[in-house]
Amino acid sequence: MLDVGPERPALACCAWTIITEYGRGVQHLAALGHRDIAFVTGPLRLHSAHSRLAAFHRAVQECGIVVD
């Protein structure tokens, strides 16, 4: 995945459906009994970092896991 950062505003962006992929990953870990799942994001100045974080939060909430 490429992202548009402030240093290169004209850079083309290529992305895929992260919501589905984060959902699958979190569902897999939850099915194994995991409830403490960490998430590490990139620089929050990037739009994709915010998108990934939102997708993660949505996925854990759908699995009934409380985000603290």
N, CA, C and O atoms as a GROMACS GRO file, in nm:
protein
  272
    1MET      N    1   0.084  -0.117   0.000
    1MET     CA    2   0.000   0.000   0.000
    1MET      C    3   0.089   0.123   0.000
    1MET      O    4   0.181   0.133   0.081
    2LEU      N    5   0.063   0.213  -0.088
    2LEU     CA    6   0.130   0.343  -0.090
    2LEU      C    7   0.038   0.444  -0.026
    2LEU      O    8  -0.084   0.428  -0.027
    3ASP      N    9   0.095   0.548   0.029
    3ASP     CA   10   0.013   0.652   0.090
    3ASP      C   11   0.065   0.788   0.049
    3ASP      O   12   0.182   0.802   0.013
    4VAL      N   13  -0.020   0.885   0.054
    4VAL     CA   14   0.018   1.021   0.021
    4VAL      C   15   0.057   1.092   0.150
    4VAL      O   16  -0.026   1.112   0.238
    5GLY      N   17   0.183   1.128   0.160
    5GLY     CA   18   0.232   1.200   0.277
    5GLY      C   19   0.247   1.347   0.246
    5GLY      O   20   0.237   1.386   0.129
    6PRO      N   21   0.269   1.427   0.345
    6PRO     CA   22   0.279   1.572   0.323
    6PRO      C   23   0.400   1.611   0.239
    6PRO      O   24   0.399   1.717   0.176
    7GLU      N   25   0.504   1.528   0.236
    7GLU     CA   26   0.623   1.562   0.158
    7GLU      C   27   0.601   1.540   0.008
    7GLU      O   28   0.669   1.603  -0.073
    8ARG      N   29   0.508   1.454  -0.029
    8ARG     CA   30   0.486   1.420  -0.170
    8ARG      C   31   0.336   1.420  -0.201
    8ARG      O   32   0.278   1.314  -0.223
    9PRO      N   33   0.273   1.536  -0.202
    9PRO     CA   34   0.128   1.540  -0.222
    9PRO      C   35   0.083   1.491  -0.359
    9PRO      O   36  -0.035   1.458  -0.375
   10ALA      N   37   0.171   1.484  -0.458
   10ALA     CA   38   0.131   1.440  -0.591
   10ALA      C   39   0.153   1.290  -0.613
   10ALA      O   40   0.125   1.239  -0.721
   11LEU      N   41   0.201   1.220  -0.513
   11LEU     CA   42   0.226   1.076  -0.524
   11LEU      C   43   0.096   1.001  -0.542
   11LEU      O   44   0.000   1.025  -0.468
   12ALA      N   45   0.091   0.910  -0.637
   12ALA     CA   46  -0.029   0.829  -0.659
   12ALA      C   47  -0.050   0.735  -0.540
   12ALA      O   48   0.047   0.690  -0.478
   13CYS      N   49  -0.172   0.706  -0.511
   13CYS     CA   50  -0.205   0.621  -0.398
   13CYS      C   51  -0.271   0.493  -0.446
   13CYS      O   52  -0.361   0.497  -0.530
   14CYS      N   53  -0.227   0.382  -0.395
   14CYS     CA   54  -0.282   0.252  -0.430
   14CYS      C   55  -0.322   0.183  -0.300
   14CYS      O   56  -0.240   0.172  -0.209
   15ALA      N   57  -0.446   0.134  -0.291
   15ALA     CA   58  -0.493   0.076  -0.166
   15ALA      C   59  -0.583  -0.044  -0.193
   15ALA      O   60  -0.628  -0.063  -0.306
   16TRP      N   61  -0.609  -0.123  -0.091
   16TRP     CA   62  -0.702  -0.234  -0.101
   16TRP      C   63  -0.799  -0.227   0.017
   16TRP      O   64  -0.787  -0.138   0.102
   17THR      N   65  -0.892  -0.316   0.023
   17THR     CA   66  -0.994  -0.312   0.127
   17THR      C   67  -0.936  -0.360   0.259
   17THR      O   68  -0.928  -0.480   0.285
   18ILE      N   69  -0.895  -0.266   0.341
   18ILE     CA   70  -0.834  -0.301   0.468
   18ILE      C   71  -0.936  -0.342   0.573
   18ILE      O   72  -0.905  -0.419   0.664
   19ILE      N   73  -1.057  -0.292   0.560
   19ILE     CA   74  -1.160  -0.325   0.659
   19ILE      C   75  -1.182  -0.476   0.663
   19ILE      O   76  -1.188  -0.534   0.771
   20THR      N   77  -1.195  -0.538   0.547
   20THR     CA   78  -1.216  -0.682   0.539
   20THR      C   79  -1.097  -0.758   0.596
   20THR      O   80  -1.115  -0.854   0.671
   21GLU      N   81  -0.977  -0.717   0.562
   21GLU     CA   82  -0.857  -0.790   0.606
   21GLU      C   83  -0.834  -0.777   0.756
   21GLU      O   84  -0.799  -0.875   0.821
   22TYR      N   85  -0.854  -0.658   0.813
   22TYR     CA   86  -0.840  -0.645   0.958
   22TYR      C   87  -0.948  -0.726   1.028
   22TYR      O   88  -0.922  -0.787   1.131
   23GLY      N   89  -1.069  -0.726   0.972
   23GLY     CA   90  -1.176  -0.805   1.030
   23GLY      C   91  -1.141  -0.952   1.035
   23GLY      O   92  -1.165  -1.018   1.136
   24ARG      N   93  -1.086  -1.004   0.928
   24ARG     CA   94  -1.046  -1.145   0.925
   24ARG      C   95  -0.938  -1.175   1.027
   24ARG      O   96  -0.945  -1.277   1.097
   25GLY      N   97  -0.841  -1.089   1.036
   25GLY     CA   98  -0.732  -1.111   1.132
   25GLY      C   99  -0.780  -1.110   1.276
   25GLY      O  100  -0.744  -1.196   1.355
   26VAL      N  101  -0.862  -1.010   1.309
   26VAL     CA  102  -0.914  -1.000   1.446
   26VAL      C  103  -1.007  -1.117   1.476
   26VAL      O  104  -1.002  -1.174   1.585
   27GLN      N  105  -1.092  -1.154   1.381
   27GLN     CA  106  -1.182  -1.268   1.400
   27GLN      C  107  -1.103  -1.396   1.426
   27GLN      O  108  -1.140  -1.476   1.512
   28HIS      N  109  -0.995  -1.415   1.354
   28HIS     CA  110  -0.911  -1.533   1.372
   28HIS      C  111  -0.853  -1.535   1.513
   28HIS      O  112  -0.860  -1.638   1.582
   29LEU      N  113  -0.796  -1.423   1.557
   29LEU     CA  114  -0.738  -1.417   1.691
   29LEU      C  115  -0.844  -1.434   1.799
   29LEU      O  116  -0.820  -1.502   1.899
   30ALA      N  117  -0.962  -1.374   1.780
   30ALA     CA  118  -1.071  -1.388   1.877
   30ALA      C  119  -1.119  -1.532   1.884
   30ALA      O  120  -1.150  -1.582   1.993
   31ALA      N  121  -1.126  -1.600   1.769
   31ALA     CA  122  -1.169  -1.739   1.767
   31ALA      C  123  -1.071  -1.830   1.842
   31ALA      O  124  -1.109  -1.934   1.894
   32LEU      N  125  -0.946  -1.789   1.848
   32LEU     CA  126  -0.845  -1.863   1.923
   32LEU      C  127  -0.848  -1.829   2.071
   32LEU      O  128  -0.772  -1.885   2.150
   33GLY      N  129  -0.936  -1.736   2.110
   33GLY     CA  130  -0.951  -1.700   2.250
   33GLY      C  131  -0.877  -1.575   2.293
   33GLY      O  132  -0.881  -1.538   2.410
   34HIS      N  133  -0.811  -1.509   2.200
   34HIS     CA  134  -0.737  -1.387   2.234
   34HIS      C  135  -0.833  -1.272   2.258
   34HIS      O  136  -0.929  -1.254   2.182
   35ARG      N  137  -0.808  -1.196   2.363
   35ARG     CA  138  -0.890  -1.078   2.392
   35ARG      C  139  -0.804  -0.952   2.405
   35ARG      O  140  -0.855  -0.841   2.394
   36ASP      N  141  -0.675  -0.969   2.428
   36ASP     CA  142  -0.582  -0.855   2.434
   36ASP      C  143  -0.505  -0.852   2.303
   36ASP      O  144  -0.403  -0.920   2.288
   37ILE      N  145  -0.554  -0.774   2.209
   37ILE     CA  146  -0.496  -0.768   2.075
   37ILE      C  147  -0.441  -0.627   2.054
   37ILE      O  148  -0.514  -0.529   2.065
   38ALA      N  149  -0.313  -0.618   2.026
   38ALA     CA  150  -0.249  -0.488   2.006
   38ALA      C  151  -0.254  -0.448   1.860
   38ALA      O  152  -0.270  -0.531   1.771
   39PHE      N  153  -0.239  -0.318   1.838
   39PHE     CA  154  -0.234  -0.266   1.702
   39PHE      C  155  -0.125  -0.161   1.696
   39PHE      O  156  -0.120  -0.071   1.779
   40VAL      N  157  -0.036  -0.173   1.598
   40VAL     CA  158   0.071  -0.076   1.578
   40VAL      C  159   0.046  -0.011   1.443
   40VAL      O  160   0.035  -0.080   1.342
   41THR      N  161   0.038   0.120   1.442
   41THR     CA  162   0.010   0.193   1.319
   41THR      C  163   0.132   0.270   1.274
   41THR      O  164   0.230   0.284   1.348
   42GLY      N  165   0.126   0.318   1.154
   42GLY     CA  166   0.231   0.404   1.103
   42GLY      C  167   0.210   0.547   1.149
   42GLY      O  168   0.128   0.571   1.238
   43PRO      N  169   0.281   0.641   1.091
   43PRO     CA  170   0.268   0.781   1.129
   43PRO      C  171   0.125   0.830   1.110
   43PRO      O  172   0.067   0.813   1.002
   44LEU      N  173   0.067   0.890   1.212
   44LEU     CA  174  -0.072   0.932   1.205
   44LEU      C  175  -0.092   1.054   1.115
   44LEU      O  176  -0.205   1.100   1.100
   45ARG      N  177   0.015   1.107   1.056
   45ARG     CA  178   0.000   1.214   0.958
   45ARG      C  179  -0.050   1.159   0.825
   45ARG      O  180  -0.091   1.235   0.737
   46LEU      N  181  -0.045   1.026   0.810
   46LEU     CA  182  -0.090   0.962   0.687
   46LEU      C  183  -0.236   0.920   0.699
   46LEU      O  184  -0.280   0.867   0.801
   47HIS      N  185  -0.310   0.946   0.594
   47HIS     CA  186  -0.452   0.910   0.591
   47HIS      C  187  -0.470   0.759   0.609
   47HIS      O  188  -0.562   0.716   0.679
   48SER      N  189  -0.384   0.680   0.548
   48SER     CA  190  -0.399   0.534   0.558
   48SER      C  191  -0.381   0.484   0.701
   48SER      O  192  -0.442   0.384   0.739
   49ALA      N  193  -0.300   0.551   0.781
   49ALA     CA  194  -0.282   0.510   0.920
   49ALA      C  195  -0.413   0.527   0.997
   49ALA      O  196  -0.450   0.442   1.077
   50HIS      N  197  -0.482   0.636   0.972
   50HIS     CA  198  -0.613   0.658   1.035
   50HIS      C  199  -0.714   0.555   0.988
   50HIS      O  200  -0.794   0.505   1.067
   51SER      N  201  -0.711   0.522   0.859
   51SER     CA  202  -0.802   0.422   0.804
   51SER      C  203  -0.776   0.285   0.865
   51SER      O  204  -0.871   0.214   0.899
   52ARG      N  205  -0.649   0.248   0.879
   52ARG     CA  206  -0.616   0.119   0.940
   52ARG      C  207  -0.660   0.112   1.086
   52ARG      O  208  -0.712   0.011   1.131
   53LEU      N  209  -0.638   0.221   1.159
   53LEU     CA  210  -0.677   0.225   1.299
   53LEU      C  211  -0.829   0.214   1.314
   53LEU      O  212  -0.877   0.142   1.401
   54ALA      N  213  -0.903   0.285   1.230
   54ALA     CA  214  -1.050   0.277   1.234
   54ALA      C  215  -1.098   0.136   1.200
   54ALA      O  216  -1.192   0.086   1.261
   55ALA      N  217  -1.034   0.073   1.102
   55ALA     CA  218  -1.071  -0.064   1.064
   55ALA      C  219  -1.044  -0.161   1.178
   55ALA      O  220  -1.123  -0.252   1.203
   56PHE      N  221  -0.933  -0.142   1.248
   56PHE     CA  222  -0.901  -0.227   1.362
   56PHE      C  223  -1.006  -0.210   1.472
   56PHE      O  224  -1.056  -0.308   1.527
   57HIS      N  225  -1.038  -0.085   1.504
   57HIS     CA  226  -1.138  -0.060   1.609
   57HIS      C  227  -1.273  -0.122   1.573
   57HIS      O  228  -1.340  -0.180   1.658
   58ARG      N  229  -1.312  -0.109   1.448
   58ARG     CA  230  -1.439  -0.168   1.404
   58ARG      C  231  -1.435  -0.320   1.418
   58ARG      O  232  -1.532  -0.381   1.462
   59ALA      N  233  -1.324  -0.380   1.380
   59ALA     CA  234  -1.312  -0.526   1.386
   59ALA      C  235  -1.320  -0.580   1.528
   59ALA      O  236  -1.389  -0.678   1.554
   60VAL      N  237  -1.249  -0.516   1.621
   60VAL     CA  238  -1.253  -0.567   1.758
   60VAL      C  239  -1.390  -0.545   1.821
   60VAL      O  240  -1.437  -0.629   1.898
   61GLN      N  241  -1.454  -0.434   1.790
   61GLN     CA  242  -1.588  -0.411   1.843
   61GLN      C  243  -1.687  -0.513   1.789
   61GLN      O  244  -1.775  -0.559   1.863
   62GLU      N  245  -1.675  -0.551   1.661
   62GLU     CA  246  -1.762  -0.652   1.604
   62GLU      C  247  -1.742  -0.788   1.671
   62GLU      O  248  -1.834  -0.870   1.673
   63CYS      N  249  -1.624  -0.811   1.725
   63CYS     CA  250  -1.597  -0.936   1.796
   63CYS      C  251  -1.631  -0.927   1.944
   63CYS      O  252  -1.610  -1.023   2.018
   64GLY      N  253  -1.682  -0.812   1.987
   64GLY     CA  254  -1.721  -0.796   2.126
   64GLY      C  255  -1.604  -0.771   2.219
   64GLY      O  256  -1.616  -0.793   2.340
   65ILE      N  257  -1.491  -0.726   2.165
   65ILE     CA  258  -1.374  -0.698   2.246
   65ILE      C  259  -1.374  -0.550   2.279
   65ILE      O  260  -1.394  -0.466   2.191
   66VAL      N  261  -1.351  -0.517   2.406
   66VAL     CA  262  -1.349  -0.378   2.450
   66VAL      C  263  -1.212  -0.317   2.422
   66VAL      O  264  -1.110  -0.376   2.458
   67VAL      N  265  -1.210  -0.202   2.359
   67VAL     CA  266  -1.085  -0.130   2.330
   67VAL      C  267  -1.058  -0.037   2.447
   67VAL      O  268  -1.143   0.042   2.486
   68ASP      N  269  -0.936  -0.048   2.501
   68ASP     CA  270  -0.902   0.044   2.610
   68ASP      C  271  -0.788   0.133   2.573
   68ASP      O  272  -0.746   0.217   2.653
   0.00000   0.00000   0.00000
